[in-house]
Each structure stands twice: as C-alpha cells, then as structure tokens.
Amino acid sequence: MESVKLTQYSHGAGCGCKISPKILDEILQSSFSMPDNKRLIVGNHSKDDAAAYDLGNGSALISTTDFFMPIVDDPYNFGRIASANAISDVYAMGGTPIMAIAILGWPINVLPPSVATRVIEGSKSSCIEAGIPLAGGHSIDSPEPIFGLAVSGLVDIPHLKQNNTAKEGDVLFLTKKLGVGVLTTAEKKGLLKLDDGEIAANQMMELNKVGAALGKIGGVHAMTDVTGFGLLGHLIEMAEGSGLSAEIVFEHIPLISERLISYVEAGAVPGGTNRNWDSYGNKVVIGAAQNGSLVKNILADPQTSGGLLVAVDPQQVDAVVGELKVFGLEDRIQPIGRITSKASSVITVH
C-alpha cells in the first residue's frame, strides 16, 4: 500500500470540522420543538450526546452517530480515532455499547481502496477493544475522506446520564486532557517537538470506558463528552440546559503537553477555536488575573475524541475519584470547577 497523508485531502480536521454552535442552533431551532415519541427519554428536545429510547423492560436503547474528516495522516489511526469518538457518546450517557455500523465517504478516484481498508481495520480494532461488533455500514463516493460510526448501546434507566441535569454545587471533573486541536495544528505548522508527536493521537484513541462505571454512581448528576465545541462550549450546554452557571479554575485544567502554552503563543491555534469563541464568547467571563487570549485558545480548542465532563454531588466525589483510578486516570482526579447558581455569565474562569 502506498504511503499517503490523509489530512491533505480534507478541509477540516476531526471534530474541528463540526458546524459552529451558533450556526447549528440556527439549523436545528425548529427541530427542538418537534414532538417526541412518548418512549423517547432523550431526543431532539435537548442538545445531548445521543438519543435514548425506553425499551419497556427497565433499560433504554442508546443510539448515536458521529463522523468526520481525517485529523491524522495514518489511515489505521484515523479509523481508531473516529470510532473511539463515536462510541464515546454511549459512554457519555452512562451506557455500554453493543454494536456499531460504519459510515464511509471515500474519494475513489483519488485514494486507493487499500487505504480505506486500513481505516476500517483501525475501526475494527477500537470496536474489539469496546467489546462490540462492527456489524455493517454504508459507503459513498465523496470529494473528501469521511469516516465514523453509528453506535447502539444499552443502559439501565436509573443509570442514564444526561448533559442537562447538573445541580447547584456539583463538582466538575474532566477525564481527558485539553489541547488536541493545538497539537495537531502545531504539527501542520511544523512546530511540534518530536517527543510530542504521538501524544494527541494516543489520547484520541483512548476509549471513554469509565463512563459506563460513572453512570452507576447516583451522585453523578450530569455527564457529556467534550468534542468539537471545546470545553467551554460543552460546559455551556450543561449549565444552560440545567438552568445554572459554572466556574472553572484555569490552573486545574489538565493540559496534554507541558509545551501547550508555548504552542499557543507560537500561533498553533485551529480555526475552529475562533469559530467556537465567536459562537459563545459573550457567555464567558475571564478573570482579570488570567491571560484572556490564552484561556480562550485552550478552553475553546476543538477536541476530537475528548474526555468526559462530569458533574457530581460533592458527597460522591470520592466514588468518582475511585473509578478514575481504577481506569488508570490518576492524573485526571483534580476537580476543574463547580456548578453554581445562575449568574449573569454562564461560565466564569478564575
């Protein structure tokens, strides 16, 4: 198989190619008012990670889809990352995935079929790790390479987690480090240091399996995964959906590289960051002690296959920390902020 660099065939990278929150609201505004099926527990009435349908036996079917253009050059890793990202929506609802179906768009006159085969092989690897079959799919001839999954999962209804059910006083955790968009942009600009070369890809390929365990903790009031809208965008959805606000301590945010700030200062900022900020920056207040530009460029950085944002009752923090340790996430156990009563700004960054 000839060597290719997949990213040169796409105009947007990973979750950074998502439509901005502001434009998406315009597209979907009429959909939010459409009537839902009575057994649809989570549907188009909220901006959640997946749909959930009551099966009538105490459990719910979780259904989701996610796909994007390459964020890495290696086809196998692209398949793994896109699959981990799609499966994450089930974990974010507290569920366990049971099956996936592939979505493939391929420029057949530009890239050989053998490259698409490697993408699918990478996807199968992630599905095997998640314990599910890649059971089929659909493909089209498209101008740019696209890959993702439609994923089904199950959850006991009492363990179902949503992104709009946080409570005042909840403590916030983030299960993956921030900065994927910055690192991938630094690589494109030739700024990435050699020992940072695999950090972003390795994190993006991590499955958010801890979500199924966190779902069983009653004190976990809300959960979502952090992807293309950046940490701020997904926290805004959580806070607004819950009728509350939130505070973040910037120094407590886990960063994917010790050099992340220097990459930002060198101009390694993806275009999606500015699109995100333009959509919701008016809802965020950054404390005077912080470097506003730096905060924006890290907290609005589009994440591909990002971590879970978890809102938990203070009395259940130890239970969450315990599960994070079980899943080898000892470096993610420091809370990043808390949910507060509704304030004039949705998010305040200290």
N, C-alpha and C positions, 0 to 999 in steps of 0.2 A: 504493500500500500504506500503510495507516495505521501510525502510529508506535506501537510497543509497547516495554515494558521487560520482557524475558523473565524477569529474576531475580525479579520479584514473583510469578511463577507456580510457583516451586519452593521447597521447604522446605530444600533443601541446595544448595550451590554447587560445581560441578565435582567434583574428586576429594575435596573436603571432605565429600561425601555418602557416601563409602565406609563400609562397616561397619568398626568399630574392629578393630584386630589381635586383641585378646583375644576378642571375640565371634566373629570369623571363625575363629579356631583351634577354638572350640567347635563351630561348624557343620561344619568340614571335617575334624575329627580322625579320623573313621572312613575318610574318603576317602584319607588319606595311606597307609593300609596296604593299599589295594586293589591287586591285581596289575596290572602294566602290560604292554602288548604288548611283545614282545621287541625290536621295531624302534623302540619309543618311547624315544628317547635322553633326553628331558626330559619328564616327565609329572607325575602327581599325587603323586609321592614327594618332591617338593621345592616350595618356595614361589617358583618362578621366574616370570619375566615372561611366558613363552609356552611352548607345547609344541613339541617338535622331534621329527620322525619321519624315520628313516633311509630314504632312497629307494633305497638299494642301488647307487647309482652314484657314491658319494663325496660326495654332497650330502644335505642334510636340508631337509625342508619345515618351516617355522616357521608356527605357527597361533596366533592370539590374538584376543581381543575386549575392547573397553573402551567404556563409555558412561556418561553421567552427565547431570545436570540443568544448566541454564544457570548459568555463572559470570560472564557478561557480558550486557548488555541487547541488544546488536546481534545480530540473527539470523545474519547472514553471518559475523561473527567467531566466534560460538558454533560454527557448523559447522566453521570452520577450526581452532579450538582443540581441539574434541572429536576431530577427525580427526588432528591432529598428535599428540595424546596417545595415540591408539590405535596409530598407525603406529610410535610410539616403541618399543613392545615388541619389534618386529622388529629395530630398530637396536640395542636393548639386548642382543640375543643375537648381535650381530656380523653380522646378516644384511642382505639387500636386499629390500625389499618388492616384490611382483609384482602384487597385486590386493587390492581391498577391496570389502566388501559392507556396505551401510548398515543401521543399526538405528534406527528412528524410533518414538517414542511421542509421540502428539500429542493434546491436549485439543480435539477438533474442534468442540465446542460453545462454546469459549471463545476460541481463537485461530484466525484465518483461515488457510486453506491457503496463501495467498501468503506468510505468514511462514515456514511450513515450507519453502516453495520456496527462500527466501533461505538457510535453514540448509543445505540440500542444495547450493546453489550455492557456499557457502563451503567445504563439504566437498570438492566437485569441485576447487576451487582448490588446496587442500592436496594432494589426490591428484595433480593435474597437476604440482605442484612436486616431489612424491616420485617422479614418473615412472611412476605406476600408474593403471589404470582404476578408476573407481567402477562396479563391474560389475553392481550389482543391490542387493537388500536386502529388508527386511521391515518392515512398519509395523503399529502397533496404536493404538486409541483409548485414551488413558491420562489420568489426572487431572492429571498434570504433564508438561511437555515434557521429552523424553529424546532424546538423540542420541548415536550413536557408530558404531564400525565393527568388523566382523570382518575381520582382515587376514591375508593369507598372504604368506610370504616364503621366500627360499632362502638357504642358506649352505653353503659348503664345510665339511664336518665338522671338519677341523682348525682352522677359524677360529671355530667355535661357542663362544660365551661364556656362562657360567652365573653365577648370583649366589652360589653356594656353593663356589667353587673358589679362593678367595683363599689366599695363602700368607704365612706369618710374614715380616715385613719389607717387605711390599708398600707402596708409596706410594699415597696416595689423592688422586684428582682429582675435581672436580665441574664439569660443563660448562655449568650454568646457575646464575644467582644465586638466592639464597633470599629469600622474602618475599612471594610471590604472594598467599597467604592473608591476610596482614596488609594489603596494599594494597587488596585487594577488600573487606575488612571496613572499612577506613578510608573507602572510597568510600561504602559503605552508611550509615556513621555521619556522613557529611558532613564528614569530617576531611581528606580527600585534597586536597593542594595541586594547583593547576591544571597545573603542569608535570610532575606525576607521573601525570597522567590516563591516558596511553596506555602507560605502561611495562609494566604487568603483562600487558595483552592482547598487546602486541607480542612479549614474551618467550614467552608461552604458544603463540603461533602459529609460533614457530621450530621447524623440524624438527631432530631429533637425527641428521642425516645422518652426522655424524662417527663414529657408532657402527660403521657398516659399514667405515670405514677403520681404526678402532681394533681391530676384530675380526681384522684381518690381522697385527697385531703379536703375535708369540708371547709376549712378556713381559707382555701384558695377561692376567692370570690370572683375573680375575672382573669382571663388569660388570652393572649393573642400572640402571633409571631410578628417579628419586626422584619419587614422586607423593603420594597421599593420606596415607600413614603418616608423612610428613615425613622429613627426612634421617636422624634418629636411628632411626626405625622400619626403614627400608630398609638402613641400615648394620648394625643388629642382625641382620636376616635374613642379611646377607652374612657377618658374623662368626660367628654361631651355626652357620649352615649349614656353615661351613668349620672348625668346632671351635676357633675362635680368638677374640681380642678386638681392640679397636681404640682408638686415641687420636685425638682431634680437637683442633686448635688453633683456638679460637674466633675469634681475631683474623684468621685466614687464611680464614674463610668469606666468600665473595663475597656482598654484600648488594645487593638490587635497587634500593634507593634510599638516598641519603645520609640521608634522614629516617626510615628504617625504625625505628630505635630510638625516636625520638620518637613515632611512631605507636603502637608497642607500649606505651610509657609512658602514652599517652593512652587506652589501653583497646581499641585496634583488634586484638583477638585473636579469631580464629574459634573457634567451639565445638569444631571438630574437633581443635584443638590440645590441649585438656584431655582429650578422649577418647583421643587418642594417648598422652598422658603417663600417664593412668591405666592404660593397657594395658602400658606398658613402662618407666615411670619408675624402677621398682625395679632395673632392669638398668643404670642410668646413674649415674655418679659425676661430679659437677661440682666442679672445683677450688675451694678456698676463696677464691682470688683473683678468681673470677668472680661476677657477679651471677646467682644461680641462677634467678630468675624470668625474667630477660631471655634467658638461654641456653635455657631451656625453651621460651619463647614464639617463639623464632626457629628453633631446631633441630627442634622438633616441629610446626612450622607446616605444615599440609597444602599440598602443592604440586600444582597442576594443570598437566599437560604440563611437568613439571620436567626437569631435566638428567640426564645420565648420571653415575653414581657408578662410578669406575673404579679398580681395584686393580692396580697394575703393579709388576713387578720393578724395583728401583732402577736396575739397569743399562739399562733400557729407557725411563727417564723422558724422555730427550731425544727419543726417537722419538714418544712421546705428545705432548710439547710441540710438536713439529714439526707433527703432524697438527692439533692445536688451532689453531695459527697459520694453517695452510692454509685452515681453515674459518672464519677471521675471529674466533676466540675468544681473542685475545691477552690479554684481561682475565680469563681463567679458567685461566691456566697455573701459578698458585701452588698447590702441594700443600696440602691441608687437614688431612692427618694420615697415619696409617700403621696397618697391621695388625700386631698384636703376638701374643705367645704368650697362651694362655688365662689369664685372670686372674679374680679374684673378681667383678669387674664386667665386663659385656660391653663397655661404652663408657666411656671416661674423657675428660672435656672439660677441657682446660687453658686 
